[in-house]
Amino acid sequence: GKNHGHKPYGTMTAGAVGSLAIWGYILGEKNPRKEIAVLRGLEWMGREFTVTGNPGPSEHVQDVGWMAYYWLYAMVRAGLLAGVGTMGGHKWYAEGVAHLLQAQKGDGSWLSPLPHGDRPVELNAVWDTCFAILFLKRATKPLDVASTDRFHKK
């Protein structure tokens, strides 16, 4: 593959897995794991698996909490869209839930120990909390459910 001067990001790898699963479904493939790029993405996610931070470029490796909650959200999307319960032998959802329950603040929020750029800490807590809830709720629907969902219920 191409070398862009750094390791792949977990969040972007997971995003690609989810996007490829959706694209394959649109093209008529009901099993996203038949696509080699989906399998390779899932293999990478399993090799680099963690629930405490976003695997990524070497400049962030020491920052274990960097974009941790965005990574969990990306992981849940990829796992549900690809239809997998494990990544590299890890039960990704159960391990993510255990971590989130341990990391939740007394007020019910979540906050990564590392900054997300120039945003105020309060805004970071809102973003991290939203991503944590999206993970816990498994907010992404599997493709077979999402494709038959209706906006107007009877």
DSSP file (Angstrom, degrees, kcal/mol; ACC not computed):
  #  RESIDUE AA STRUCTURE BP1 BP2  ACC     N-H-->O    O-->H-N    N-H-->O    O-->H-N    TCO  KAPPA ALPHA  PHI   PSI    X-CA   Y-CA   Z-CA
    1    1 A G              0   0    0      0, 0.0     2,-0.2     0, 0.0     0, 0.0   0.000 360.0 360.0 360.0 176.6    0.0    0.0    0.0
    2    2 A K        -     0   0    0      2,-0.0     2,-0.6     1,-0.0     0, 0.0  -0.515 360.0-138.4 -77.0 144.1    0.9    3.6   -0.1
    3    3 A N        -     0   0    0     -2,-0.2     4,-0.1     1,-0.1    -1,-0.0  -0.924  17.8-177.3-104.4 115.4    3.0    5.1    2.7
    4    4 A H        -     0   0    0     -2,-0.6    -1,-0.1     2,-0.5     3,-0.1   0.152  60.4 -92.7 -97.8  18.3    1.7    8.5    3.8
    5    5 A G  S    S+     0   0    0      1,-0.2     2,-0.3    52,-0.0    -2,-0.1   0.478 102.0  55.2  87.2   2.0    4.5    9.0    6.3
    6    6 A H  S    S-     0   0    0     51,-0.1    -2,-0.5    52,-0.1    -1,-0.2  -0.982  89.8 -86.3-156.1 165.6    2.6    7.5    9.3
    7    7 A K        -     0   0    0     -2,-0.3    -4,-0.0    49,-0.1     2,-0.0  -0.277  59.2 -87.7 -65.7 159.8    0.7    4.5   10.5
    8    8 A P        -     0   0    0      0, 0.0     2,-0.3     0, 0.0    -1,-0.1  -0.334  41.7-116.1 -64.5 153.2   -3.0    4.2    9.6
    9    9 A Y     >  -     0   0    0     47,-0.2     4,-2.1     1,-0.1    47,-0.3  -0.730  11.1-138.1 -86.8 140.1   -5.5    5.7   12.0
   10   10 A G  H  > S+     0   0    0     45,-3.8     4,-2.7    -2,-0.3     5,-0.2   0.915 103.7  52.5 -61.6 -43.5   -7.9    3.4   13.7
   11   11 A T  H  > S+     0   0    0     44,-0.3     4,-2.0     1,-0.2    -1,-0.2   0.899 112.5  43.5 -62.3 -41.2  -10.8    5.8   13.2
   12   12 A M  H  > S+     0   0    0      2,-0.2     4,-2.2     1,-0.2    -1,-0.2   0.853 112.7  52.2 -75.4 -34.0  -10.2    6.1    9.5
   13   13 A T  H  X S+     0   0    0     -4,-2.1     4,-2.3     2,-0.2    -2,-0.2   0.938 111.9  46.5 -63.9 -46.1   -9.6    2.3    9.1
   14   14 A A  H  X S+     0   0    0     -4,-2.7     4,-2.4     1,-0.2    -2,-0.2   0.891 110.7  53.2 -62.8 -39.7  -12.9    1.6   10.8
   15   15 A G  H  X S+     0   0    0     -4,-2.0     4,-2.5    -5,-0.2    -1,-0.2   0.896 109.0  49.1 -61.8 -40.1  -14.6    4.3    8.7
   16   16 A A  H  X S+     0   0    0     -4,-2.2     4,-2.8     2,-0.2     5,-0.2   0.904 109.1  52.4 -66.5 -41.3  -13.3    2.6    5.5
   17   17 A V  H  X S+     0   0    0     -4,-2.3     4,-2.1     1,-0.2    -2,-0.2   0.941 112.6  45.1 -59.0 -47.7  -14.5   -0.8    6.7
   18   18 A G  H  X S+     0   0    0     -4,-2.4     4,-2.2     1,-0.2    -2,-0.2   0.915 113.6  49.1 -62.8 -43.8  -18.0    0.6    7.3
   19   19 A S  H  X S+     0   0    0     -4,-2.5     4,-2.7     1,-0.2    -2,-0.2   0.901 111.4  48.9 -63.8 -41.8  -18.1    2.4    4.0
   20   20 A L  H  X S+     0   0    0     -4,-2.8     4,-2.6     2,-0.2    -1,-0.2   0.868 109.7  52.7 -66.4 -36.3  -17.0   -0.6    2.1
   21   21 A A  H  X S+     0   0    0     -4,-2.1     4,-2.0    -5,-0.2    -2,-0.2   0.923 111.9  45.7 -64.2 -43.0  -19.6   -2.7    3.8
   22   22 A I  H  X S+     0   0    0     -4,-2.2     4,-2.4     2,-0.2    -2,-0.2   0.939 113.2  49.5 -63.5 -47.5  -22.3   -0.2    2.8
   23   23 A W  H  X S+     0   0    0     -4,-2.7     4,-1.9     1,-0.2    -2,-0.2   0.917 110.7  49.6 -60.5 -44.8  -21.1    0.0   -0.8
   24   24 A G  H  <>S+     0   0    0     -4,-2.6     5,-2.7     1,-0.2     4,-0.3   0.896 110.0  51.5 -60.9 -39.9  -21.0   -3.7   -1.2
   25   25 A Y  H ><5S+     0   0    0     -4,-2.0     3,-1.4     1,-0.2    -2,-0.2   0.909 107.8  51.7 -63.4 -42.5  -24.5   -4.0    0.2
   26   26 A I  H 3<5S+     0   0    0     -4,-2.4    -1,-0.2     1,-0.3    -2,-0.2   0.874 108.1  53.0 -60.4 -37.2  -25.7   -1.4   -2.3
   27   27 A L  T 3<5S-     0   0    0     -4,-1.9    -1,-0.3    -5,-0.2    -2,-0.2   0.474 129.2 -97.0 -79.8  -1.5  -24.0   -3.4   -5.1
   28   28 A G  T < 5S+     0   0    0     -3,-1.4     2,-0.7    -4,-0.3    -3,-0.2   0.404  81.1 132.0 106.4  -2.8  -25.9   -6.5   -3.9
   29   29 A E      < -     0   0    0     -5,-2.7    -1,-0.3    -6,-0.2    -2,-0.1  -0.755  32.0-173.5 -86.3 114.1  -23.4   -8.3   -1.7
   30   30 A K  S    S+     0   0    0     -2,-0.7    -1,-0.2     1,-0.2   114,-0.1   0.616  72.5  62.2 -84.4 -12.9  -25.2   -9.3    1.5
   31   31 A N    >   -     0   0    0      1,-0.1     3,-1.9    -7,-0.1     4,-0.2  -0.884  64.0-169.6-114.9  99.7  -22.0  -10.6    3.2
   32   32 A P  G >  S+     0   0    0      0, 0.0     3,-1.6     0, 0.0     6,-0.2   0.735  80.6  71.8 -61.7 -21.5  -19.5   -7.7    3.6
   33   33 A R  G 3  S+     0   0    0      1,-0.3     6,-0.1    49,-0.3    49,-0.0   0.478  80.4  74.0 -76.5   0.9  -16.8  -10.1    4.7
   34   34 A K  G <  S+     0   0    0     -3,-1.9     2,-0.6     4,-0.0    -1,-0.3   0.624  78.7  88.5 -81.2 -13.7  -16.6  -11.4    1.2
   35   35 A E  S X> S-     0   0    0     -3,-1.6     4,-2.1    -4,-0.2     3,-0.5  -0.762  73.8-147.2 -87.6 121.5  -14.8   -8.2    0.2
   36   36 A I  H 3> S+     0   0    0     -2,-0.6     4,-2.7     1,-0.2     5,-0.2   0.839  97.2  55.6 -59.6 -36.1  -11.0   -8.6    0.8
   37   37 A A  H 3> S+     0   0    0      2,-0.2     4,-2.1     1,-0.2    -1,-0.2   0.871 107.1  50.2 -67.3 -35.0  -10.6   -4.9    1.7
   38   38 A V  H <> S+     0   0    0     -3,-0.5     4,-2.6    -6,-0.2    -2,-0.2   0.935 111.9  48.3 -64.9 -46.1  -13.2   -5.3    4.5
   39   39 A L  H  X S+     0   0    0     -4,-2.1     4,-2.6     1,-0.2    -2,-0.2   0.914 111.7  48.8 -60.9 -43.6  -11.4   -8.4    5.8
   40   40 A R  H  X S+     0   0    0     -4,-2.7     4,-2.3     2,-0.2    -1,-0.2   0.894 111.4  50.2 -65.2 -38.7   -8.0   -6.7    5.7
   41   41 A G  H  X S+     0   0    0     -4,-2.1     4,-2.4     2,-0.2    -2,-0.2   0.923 112.1  47.1 -63.6 -43.7   -9.5   -3.7    7.6
   42   42 A L  H  X S+     0   0    0     -4,-2.6     4,-2.2     2,-0.2    -2,-0.2   0.880 110.6  52.7 -65.1 -38.1  -11.0   -6.0   10.2
   43   43 A E  H  X S+     0   0    0     -4,-2.6     4,-2.4     2,-0.2    -2,-0.2   0.924 110.0  48.3 -62.0 -43.8   -7.8   -7.9   10.6
   44   44 A W  H  X S+     0   0    0     -4,-2.3     4,-2.6     1,-0.2    -2,-0.2   0.931 110.7  51.0 -61.5 -45.6   -5.9   -4.6   11.1
   45   45 A M  H  < S+     0   0    0     -4,-2.4    -1,-0.2     1,-0.2    -2,-0.2   0.875 111.2  48.8 -61.2 -37.3   -8.5   -3.5   13.7
   46   46 A G  H >< S+     0   0    0     -4,-2.2     3,-0.7     2,-0.2    -1,-0.2   0.893 112.2  47.7 -68.1 -40.3   -8.0   -6.8   15.5
   47   47 A R  H 3< S+     0   0    0     -4,-2.4    -2,-0.2     1,-0.2    -1,-0.2   0.886 120.8  36.8 -65.6 -39.9   -4.2   -6.6   15.5
   48   48 A E  T 3< S+     0   0    0     -4,-2.6    -1,-0.2    -5,-0.2    -2,-0.2   0.250  89.0 153.3 -96.1  11.6   -4.3   -3.0   16.8
   49   49 A F    <   +     0   0    0     -3,-0.7     2,-0.3    -4,-0.2    -3,-0.1  -0.097   5.3 140.5 -55.3 132.8   -7.3   -3.5   19.1
   50   50 A T        -     0   0    0      3,-0.1    -2,-0.0    -5,-0.1    46,-0.0  -0.940  39.3-157.1-160.4 153.4   -7.6   -1.4   22.1
   51   51 A V  S    S+     0   0    0     -2,-0.3    21,-0.1     1,-0.1     3,-0.1   0.356  87.9  67.8-110.6   2.1  -10.5    0.3   23.9
   52   52 A T  S    S-     0   0    0      1,-0.2     2,-0.3    19,-0.0    16,-0.2   0.494 109.0  -3.1-102.2  -4.3   -8.4    3.0   25.6
   53   53 A G  S    S-     0   0    0     15,-0.2    -1,-0.2    14,-0.1    12,-0.2  -0.986  77.5 -83.4-173.3 170.1   -7.3    5.0   22.6
   54   54 A N        -     0   0    0     12,-1.8    12,-0.1    -2,-0.3    14,-0.1  -0.780  43.2-131.7 -88.9 110.1   -7.3    5.5   18.9
   55   55 A P        +     0   0    0      0, 0.0   -45,-3.8     0, 0.0   -44,-0.3  -0.375  56.6 114.3 -58.4 138.5   -4.6    3.4   17.3
   56   56 A G        +     0   0    0    -47,-0.3   -47,-0.2     1,-0.1   -49,-0.1  -0.892  49.6   2.9-173.9-157.4   -2.8    5.6   14.9
   57   57 A P    >   -     0   0    0      0, 0.0     3,-2.6     0, 0.0     4,-0.5  -0.070  64.8-112.2 -55.1 149.0    0.2    7.6   13.8
   58   58 A S  G >  S+     0   0    0      1,-0.3     3,-0.9     2,-0.2     4,-0.5   0.763 112.8  67.7 -57.0 -28.5    3.4    7.2   15.8
   59   59 A E  G 3  S+     0   0    0      1,-0.2    -1,-0.3     2,-0.1     3,-0.0   0.683 108.5  39.6 -68.1 -13.0    3.3   10.8   17.0
   60   60 A H  G X  S+     0   0    0     -3,-2.6     3,-1.3     1,-0.1     6,-0.3   0.416  85.1  98.1-111.9  -0.4    0.2    9.8   19.0
   61   61 A V  T <  S+     0   0    0     -3,-0.9    -2,-0.1    -4,-0.5    -3,-0.1   0.884  85.0  50.2 -58.5 -40.3    1.2    6.4   20.3
   62   62 A Q  T 3  S+     0   0    0     -4,-0.5     2,-1.3     1,-0.2    -1,-0.3   0.681  96.8  75.6 -71.3 -16.0    2.3    7.7   23.6
   63   63 A D    X   +     0   0    0     -3,-1.3     3,-2.3     1,-0.2    -1,-0.2  -0.653  63.8 177.5 -96.0  78.1   -1.1    9.5   23.9
   64   64 A V  T 3  S+     0   0    0     -2,-1.3    -1,-0.2     1,-0.3    -2,-0.1   0.728  75.5  50.3 -61.1 -23.4   -3.2    6.5   24.8
   65   65 A G  T >  S+     0   0    0    -12,-0.2     3,-1.9    -3,-0.1    49,-0.3   0.417  74.7 136.1 -93.6   3.6   -6.4    8.5   25.2
   66   66 A W  T <  S-     0   0    0     -3,-2.3   -12,-1.8    -6,-0.3     5,-0.1  -0.338  90.1 -21.6 -61.1 116.5   -6.1   10.4   21.9
   67   67 A M  T 3> S+     0   0    0     -2,-0.2     4,-2.1    47,-0.2    -1,-0.3   0.800  88.6 156.0  54.5  35.6   -9.6   10.4   20.3
   68   68 A A  H <>  +     0   0    0     -3,-1.9     4,-1.9     1,-0.2   -15,-0.2   0.875  68.0  44.9 -59.9 -42.4  -10.5    7.3   22.3
   69   69 A Y  H  > S+     0   0    0     -4,-0.3     4,-2.0     2,-0.2    -1,-0.2   0.838 111.0  52.2 -78.2 -31.8  -14.3    7.8   22.2
   70   70 A Y  H  > S+     0   0    0      2,-0.2     4,-2.5     1,-0.2    -1,-0.2   0.892 108.9  53.0 -65.8 -38.6  -14.4    8.7   18.5
   71   71 A W  H  X S+     0   0    0     -4,-2.1     4,-2.7     2,-0.2    -2,-0.2   0.917 107.1  51.0 -61.6 -44.2  -12.5    5.4   18.0
   72   72 A L  H  X S+     0   0    0     -4,-1.9     4,-2.4     1,-0.2    -1,-0.2   0.913 110.6  49.0 -61.1 -41.6  -15.1    3.4   20.0
   73   73 A Y  H  X S+     0   0    0     -4,-2.0     4,-1.9     2,-0.2    -1,-0.2   0.925 112.4  47.6 -62.4 -44.3  -17.9    5.0   17.9
   74   74 A A  H  X S+     0   0    0     -4,-2.5     4,-2.4     1,-0.2    -2,-0.2   0.883 111.0  53.0 -63.3 -38.2  -16.0    4.1   14.6
   75   75 A M  H  X S+     0   0    0     -4,-2.7     4,-3.0     2,-0.2     5,-0.2   0.918 107.6  49.3 -63.9 -44.8  -15.4    0.6   16.0
   76   76 A V  H  X S+     0   0    0     -4,-2.4     4,-2.3     2,-0.2     5,-0.3   0.895 111.6  49.9 -64.9 -38.2  -19.1    0.0   16.7
   77   77 A R  H  X S+     0   0    0     -4,-1.9     4,-2.8     2,-0.2     5,-0.3   0.953 114.2  44.0 -62.6 -49.5  -20.0    1.2   13.2
   78   78 A A  H  X S+     0   0    0     -4,-2.4     4,-2.4     1,-0.2     5,-0.2   0.927 114.7  49.2 -62.6 -45.5  -17.5   -1.1   11.5
   79   79 A G  H  X>S+     0   0    0     -4,-3.0     5,-2.5     1,-0.2     4,-0.8   0.912 116.4  41.0 -61.9 -44.3  -18.4   -4.1   13.7
   80   80 A L  H  <5S+     0   0    0     -4,-2.3    63,-0.3    -5,-0.2    -2,-0.2   0.911 116.7  47.7 -72.5 -42.4  -22.1   -3.8   13.1
   81   81 A L  H  <5S+     0   0    0     -4,-2.8    62,-0.2    -5,-0.3    -2,-0.2   0.863 117.3  42.6 -67.8 -34.6  -21.9   -3.0    9.4
   82   82 A A  H  <5S-     0   0    0     -4,-2.4   -49,-0.3    -5,-0.3    -1,-0.2   0.596 110.0-126.0 -85.8 -11.2  -19.5   -5.8    8.8
   83   83 A G  T  <5 +     0   0    0     -4,-0.8     2,-0.4     1,-0.2    -3,-0.2   0.901  58.3 141.0  71.3  42.6  -21.5   -8.1   11.0
   84   84 A V      < -     0   0    0     -5,-2.5    -1,-0.2    -6,-0.2    -2,-0.1  -0.939  39.7-169.9-121.4 142.4  -18.7   -9.2   13.4
   85   85 A G  S    S+     0   0    0     -2,-0.4     8,-0.4     1,-0.1     7,-0.4   0.555  77.2  43.4 -99.8 -12.8  -18.7   -9.8   17.1
   86   86 A T        -     0   0    0      5,-0.2     2,-0.4     6,-0.1     5,-0.2  -0.956  56.7-164.4-133.0 153.3  -15.0  -10.2   17.5
   87   87 A M  B >  S-A   90   0A   0      3,-2.2     3,-1.8    -2,-0.3   -44,-0.1  -0.951  85.2 -18.1-134.9 114.0  -11.9   -8.4   16.2
   88   88 A G  T 3  S-     0   0    0     -2,-0.4     3,-0.1     1,-0.3   -45,-0.0   0.844 129.7 -51.2  59.2  34.4   -8.6  -10.2   16.6
   89   89 A G  T 3  S+     0   0    0      1,-0.3     2,-0.4     0, 0.0    -1,-0.3   0.380 112.9 123.7  84.4  -5.5  -10.2  -12.5   19.2
   90   90 A H  B <   -A   87   0A   0     -3,-1.8    -3,-2.2     1,-0.0     2,-1.7  -0.757  65.8-134.6 -91.4 131.9  -11.5   -9.6   21.2
   91   91 A K     >  -     0   0    0     -2,-0.4     4,-2.7    -5,-0.2     5,-0.3  -0.678  30.0-167.6 -79.4  88.4  -15.2   -9.3   21.9
   92   92 A W  H  > S+     0   0    0     -2,-1.7     4,-2.0    -7,-0.4    -1,-0.2   0.815  76.1  47.1 -57.2 -39.7  -15.1   -5.7   20.9
   93   93 A Y  H  > S+     0   0    0     -8,-0.4     4,-2.7     2,-0.2    -1,-0.2   0.955 114.2  45.4 -70.3 -48.0  -18.5   -4.7   22.3
   94   94 A A  H  > S+     0   0    0      1,-0.2     4,-2.4     2,-0.2    -2,-0.2   0.900 115.5  47.6 -61.1 -41.5  -18.1   -6.3   25.7
   95   95 A E  H  X S+     0   0    0     -4,-2.7     4,-2.1     2,-0.2    -1,-0.2   0.886 112.3  49.9 -68.3 -37.5  -14.6   -4.9   26.1
   96   96 A G  H  X S+     0   0    0     -4,-2.0     4,-2.7    -5,-0.3    -2,-0.2   0.917 110.8  49.0 -65.2 -43.4  -15.8   -1.5   25.1
   97   97 A V  H  X S+     0   0    0     -4,-2.7     4,-2.7     2,-0.2     5,-0.2   0.936 110.3  51.0 -61.2 -47.1  -18.7   -1.5   27.5
   98   98 A A  H  X S+     0   0    0     -4,-2.4     4,-1.6     1,-0.2    -1,-0.2   0.915 112.9  46.3 -57.8 -43.7  -16.4   -2.7   30.4
   99   99 A H  H  X S+     0   0    0     -4,-2.1     4,-2.2     1,-0.2    -1,-0.2   0.933 112.1  50.0 -65.0 -45.3  -14.0    0.2   29.6
  100  100 A L  H  X S+     0   0    0     -4,-2.7     4,-1.3     1,-0.2    -2,-0.2   0.891 108.7  51.9 -63.5 -39.4  -16.8    2.8   29.3
  101  101 A L  H  < S+     0   0    0     -4,-2.7    -1,-0.2     1,-0.2    -2,-0.2   0.880 113.6  45.1 -63.5 -36.5  -18.4    1.8   32.6
  102  102 A Q  H  < S+     0   0    0     -4,-1.6    -2,-0.2    -5,-0.2    -1,-0.2   0.839 116.0  46.0 -73.5 -33.2  -15.0    2.1   34.3
  103  103 A A  H  < S+     0   0    0     -4,-2.2     8,-0.3    -5,-0.1    -2,-0.2   0.576  82.5 117.1 -89.1 -10.5  -14.2    5.5   32.6
  104  104 A Q     <  -     0   0    0     -4,-1.3     6,-0.2    -5,-0.2     5,-0.1  -0.351  63.8-125.8 -64.8 136.3  -17.5    7.2   33.2
  105  105 A K    >   -     0   0    0      4,-3.5     3,-2.1     1,-0.1    -1,-0.1  -0.307  25.4-103.3 -76.4 163.1  -17.3   10.3   35.4
  106  106 A G  T 3  S+     0   0    0      1,-0.3    -1,-0.1     2,-0.1    -2,-0.1   0.769 121.7  55.5 -58.9 -28.3  -19.4   10.8   38.5
  107  107 A D  T 3  S-     0   0    0      2,-0.1    -1,-0.3     1,-0.0     3,-0.1   0.385 123.7-102.5 -87.5   5.0  -21.8   13.2   36.6
  108  108 A G  S <  S+     0   0    0     -3,-2.1    -2,-0.1     1,-0.3     2,-0.1   0.373  85.2 116.2  93.8  -4.4  -22.4   10.5   34.0
  109  109 A S        -     0   0    0     -5,-0.1    -4,-3.5    23,-0.0     2,-0.3  -0.349  54.6-138.5 -92.5 173.5  -20.2   12.1   31.3
  110  110 A W        -     0   0    0     15,-0.5    19,-0.5    -6,-0.2     2,-0.3  -0.965  17.9-179.3-127.5 148.3  -17.0   10.8   29.6
  111  111 A L        -     0   0    0     -2,-0.3    14,-0.1    -8,-0.3    11,-0.0  -0.913  25.7-128.2-152.2 121.5  -13.9   12.9   28.9
  112  112 A S        -     0   0    0     -2,-0.3     4,-0.1    12,-0.2   -46,-0.1  -0.362  22.5-127.2 -61.9 144.7  -10.7   11.8   27.2
  113  113 A P  S    S+     0   0    0      0, 0.0    -1,-0.1     0, 0.0   -47,-0.1   0.600  91.0  67.4 -71.5  -7.1   -7.6   12.6   29.2
  114  114 A L  S    S-     0   0    0    -49,-0.3   -47,-0.2   -51,-0.1    -2,-0.1  -0.870  89.5-107.3-116.9 147.9   -6.2   14.4   26.1
  115  115 A P        -     0   0    0      0, 0.0     2,-0.2     0, 0.0   -48,-0.1  -0.276  13.7-142.3 -69.0 155.8   -7.3   17.5   24.4
  116  116 A H    >   -     0   0    0      3,-0.2     3,-0.6     1,-0.2     2,-0.3  -0.498  63.0 -73.9-110.4  57.4   -9.1   17.5   21.0
  117  117 A G  T 3  S-     0   0    0     -2,-0.2    -1,-0.2     1,-0.2     0, 0.0  -0.670  94.4 -24.8  89.3-143.6   -7.4   20.6   19.6
  118  118 A D  T 3  S+     0   0    0     -2,-0.3    -1,-0.2    -3,-0.1     3,-0.1   0.351  95.8 121.2 -94.0   5.7   -8.4   24.1   20.7
  119  119 A R  S <  S-     0   0    0     -3,-0.6    -3,-0.2     1,-0.1     5,-0.0  -0.363  71.8-100.3 -69.0 149.1  -11.9   23.3   21.9
  120  120 A P    >>  -     0   0    0      0, 0.0     4,-1.9     0, 0.0     3,-0.6  -0.330  31.5-112.6 -64.2 152.6  -12.8   24.0   25.6
  121  121 A V  H 3> S+     0   0    0      1,-0.2     4,-2.2     2,-0.2     5,-0.2   0.856 116.3  59.0 -55.4 -38.7  -12.7   21.0   27.9
  122  122 A E  H 3> S+     0   0    0      1,-0.2     4,-1.6     2,-0.2    -1,-0.2   0.891 106.4  47.1 -61.1 -39.6  -16.5   21.3   28.4
  123  123 A L  H <> S+     0   0    0     -3,-0.6     4,-2.4     2,-0.2    -1,-0.2   0.884 108.6  55.0 -69.5 -38.1  -17.1   20.9   24.7
  124  124 A N  H  X S+     0   0    0     -4,-1.9     4,-3.1     1,-0.2     5,-0.2   0.903 106.1  52.7 -59.3 -40.4  -14.7   17.9   24.6
  125  125 A A  H  X S+     0   0    0     -4,-2.2     4,-2.4     2,-0.2   -15,-0.5   0.882 108.3  50.5 -63.8 -38.1  -16.8   16.3   27.4
  126  126 A V  H  X S+     0   0    0     -4,-1.6     4,-2.4     2,-0.2    -2,-0.2   0.948 114.0  44.0 -63.7 -48.2  -20.0   16.8   25.3
  127  127 A W  H  X S+     0   0    0     -4,-2.4     4,-2.5     2,-0.2     5,-0.2   0.945 115.5  47.1 -62.6 -49.0  -18.3   15.2   22.2
  128  128 A D  H  X S+     0   0    0     -4,-3.1     4,-2.3     1,-0.2    -1,-0.2   0.896 112.5  50.4 -62.0 -40.2  -16.8   12.3   24.2
  129  129 A T  H  X S+     0   0    0     -4,-2.4     4,-2.4   -19,-0.5    -1,-0.2   0.911 109.8  50.5 -64.5 -42.6  -20.1   11.6   26.0
  130  130 A C  H  X S+     0   0    0     -4,-2.4     4,-2.5     1,-0.2    -2,-0.2   0.932 111.8  47.1 -60.9 -45.9  -22.0   11.6   22.7
  131  131 A F  H  X S+     0   0    0     -4,-2.5     4,-2.0     1,-0.2    -1,-0.2   0.891 111.5  51.6 -64.4 -38.6  -19.5    9.1   21.2
  132  132 A A  H  X S+     0   0    0     -4,-2.3     4,-2.7    -5,-0.2    -1,-0.2   0.923 111.6  46.8 -63.2 -43.8  -19.6    6.9   24.3
  133  133 A I  H  X S+     0   0    0     -4,-2.4     4,-2.8     2,-0.2    -2,-0.2   0.905 109.3  54.0 -66.0 -41.2  -23.5    6.8   24.2
  134  134 A L  H  <>S+     0   0    0     -4,-2.5     5,-2.2    -5,-0.2     4,-0.5   0.897 111.3  47.0 -59.4 -39.3  -23.5    6.0   20.5
  135  135 A F  H ><5S+     0   0    0     -4,-2.0     3,-1.5     3,-0.2    -2,-0.2   0.970 113.3  46.9 -64.0 -53.0  -21.2    3.1   21.2
  136  136 A L  H 3<5S+     0   0    0     -4,-2.7    -2,-0.2     1,-0.3    -1,-0.2   0.858 114.4  47.1 -59.6 -37.7  -23.3    1.8   24.1
  137  137 A K  T 3<5S-     0   0    0     -4,-2.8    -1,-0.3    -5,-0.2    -2,-0.2   0.542 102.3-131.5 -79.4  -7.0  -26.5    2.1   22.2
  138  138 A R  T < 5 -     0   0    0     -3,-1.5    -3,-0.2    -4,-0.5    -2,-0.1   0.970  34.4-175.0  48.6  54.8  -25.0    0.4   19.1
  139  139 A A      < +     0   0    0     -5,-2.2     2,-0.4    -6,-0.1    -1,-0.1   0.664  53.9  83.9 -62.2 -20.9  -26.5    3.3   17.3
  140  140 A T  S    S-     0   0    0     -6,-0.3     3,-0.1    -5,-0.1     6,-0.0  -0.721  76.6-139.1 -84.3 130.2  -25.6    2.0   13.8
  141  141 A K        -     0   0    0     -2,-0.4    -2,-0.1     1,-0.1    -3,-0.0  -0.653  24.6-102.6 -87.3 144.6  -28.1   -0.5   12.5
  142  142 A P    >>  -     0   0    0      0, 0.0     4,-3.0     0, 0.0     3,-0.8  -0.305  38.3-109.8 -58.0 152.3  -26.9   -3.6   10.7
  143  143 A L  H 3> S+     0   0    0    -63,-0.3     4,-2.2     1,-0.3     5,-0.2   0.847 116.2  54.6 -58.9 -38.6  -27.3   -3.2    6.9
  144  144 A D  H 34 S+     0   0    0      1,-0.2     4,-0.4     2,-0.2    -1,-0.3   0.828 115.5  40.2 -68.0 -28.5  -30.2   -5.7    6.6
  145  145 A V  H X> S+     0   0    0     -3,-0.8     3,-1.0     2,-0.2     4,-0.7   0.904 115.1  50.6 -80.6 -46.5  -32.2   -3.8    9.2
  146  146 A A  H >< S+     0   0    0     -4,-3.0     3,-0.5     1,-0.3    -2,-0.2   0.838 105.3  57.3 -62.6 -33.4  -31.2   -0.3    8.0
  147  147 A S  T 3< S+     0   0    0     -4,-2.2    -1,-0.3    -5,-0.3    -2,-0.2   0.729 113.0  39.4 -73.7 -19.7  -32.1   -1.1    4.4
  148  148 A T  T <4 S+     0   0    0     -3,-1.0    -1,-0.2    -4,-0.4    -2,-0.2   0.427  87.1 119.4-107.3   0.1  -35.7   -2.0    5.3
  149  149 A D    <<  -     0   0    0     -4,-0.7     2,-0.4    -3,-0.5    -3,-0.0  -0.367  52.4-147.7 -64.2 142.6  -36.2    0.8    7.9
  150  150 A R        -     0   0    0      1,-0.1     3,-0.1    -2,-0.1    -2,-0.1  -0.916  14.9-148.2-116.0 141.4  -39.1    3.2    7.2
  151  151 A F  S    S+     0   0    0     -2,-0.4     2,-0.7     1,-0.2    -1,-0.1   0.847  92.3  52.0 -71.9 -34.6  -39.3    6.8    8.0
  152  152 A H  S    S-     0   0    0      2,-0.0     2,-0.3     0, 0.0    -1,-0.2  -0.902  75.9-162.1-110.3 111.4  -43.0    6.7    8.4
  153  153 A K              0   0    0     -2,-0.7    -2,-0.0     1,-0.1     0, 0.0  -0.648 360.0 360.0 -90.0 148.0  -44.3    4.0   10.7
  154  154 A K              0   0    0     -2,-0.3    -1,-0.1     0, 0.0    -2,-0.0   0.460 360.0 360.0 -81.2 360.0  -48.0    2.9   10.5
